[in-house]
Amino acid sequence: HISFPNIPNAEAVGTTYEETVYYSYRVLADFLSHLPKQEAEIRAYTLSDIPDTVSSNVFYSLVSVTPDFDPHKMETHFTLPQTPPADIRQKAAKLAGLVTPNDNLAL
């Protein structure tokens, strides 16, 4: 399940991670394509601050979007807080489990 905290009622659900991400790109492209073309309008939907408290099963990511909002050109970049290496490894392992739940990844 992927939701956009700064876009009300925008979410995507799929049976695999890849499918869910693709659906989320389609949802985002559809939403952005209906906005006025002014950059200020798009900036209003750009998340600039990550909340201080985040559930342990929530990960934030940045989505790169081209000016034509083509969902096939969008890319997701996950964010990890600057914390001690052990914490980063733990969060990365959780994230890897979401992306590839059946793979054993060594971190």
QUIMOSUL-V54120 format. One record per residue. N is the residue number from 1. SS is DSSP state (H for helix, E for strand, C for the rest). NEAR is the number of other ideal C-beta (glycine too) atoms within 10 Angstrom. D_CENTER is the distance of its C-alpha to the mean C-alpha in whole Angstrom. Layout:
n,ss,near,d_center
N,SS,NEAR,D_CENTER
N,SS,NEAR,D_CENTER
//
This chain:
n,ss,near,d_center
1,C,8,10
2,E,20,7
3,E,15,8
4,C,17,8
5,C,11,10
6,C,12,12
7,C,14,12
8,C,8,15
9,C,8,15
10,C,16,12
11,E,14,11
12,E,18,11
13,C,11,13
14,C,14,14
15,C,7,17
16,C,11,15
17,H,13,11
18,H,11,12
19,H,12,13
20,H,17,10
21,H,20,8
22,H,16,11
23,H,16,12
24,H,24,8
25,H,22,9
26,H,14,13
27,H,19,12
28,H,21,10
29,H,19,13
30,H,12,16
31,H,15,15
32,H,16,15
33,H,11,18
34,C,8,20
35,C,12,20
36,C,8,23
37,C,8,23
38,C,9,23
39,H,8,21
40,H,7,21
41,H,11,20
42,H,15,17
43,H,9,16
44,C,10,17
45,C,14,13
46,C,10,12
47,C,14,11
48,C,6,13
49,C,6,14
50,C,11,12
51,C,10,15
52,C,5,17
53,C,5,17
54,C,11,14
55,C,7,15
56,C,7,15
57,C,7,13
58,C,11,10
59,C,16,8
60,C,13,6
61,E,14,4
62,E,12,6
63,E,17,6
64,E,9,10
65,C,18,12
66,C,12,16
67,C,8,18
68,C,9,19
69,C,18,15
70,C,12,16
71,H,19,13
72,H,9,15
73,H,13,14
74,C,18,11
75,E,12,9
76,E,12,6
77,E,8,7
78,E,13,7
79,C,10,9
80,C,13,12
81,C,10,15
82,C,6,18
83,C,11,20
84,C,8,23
85,H,7,23
86,H,8,23
87,H,12,20
88,H,14,18
89,H,13,19
90,H,13,19
91,H,18,15
92,H,14,15
93,H,12,17
94,H,13,15
95,H,16,12
96,H,15,14
97,H,13,15
98,H,12,12
99,H,15,12
100,C,13,16
101,C,9,18
102,C,5,21
103,C,8,21
104,C,7,23
105,C,11,21
106,C,5,23
107,C,10,22
//
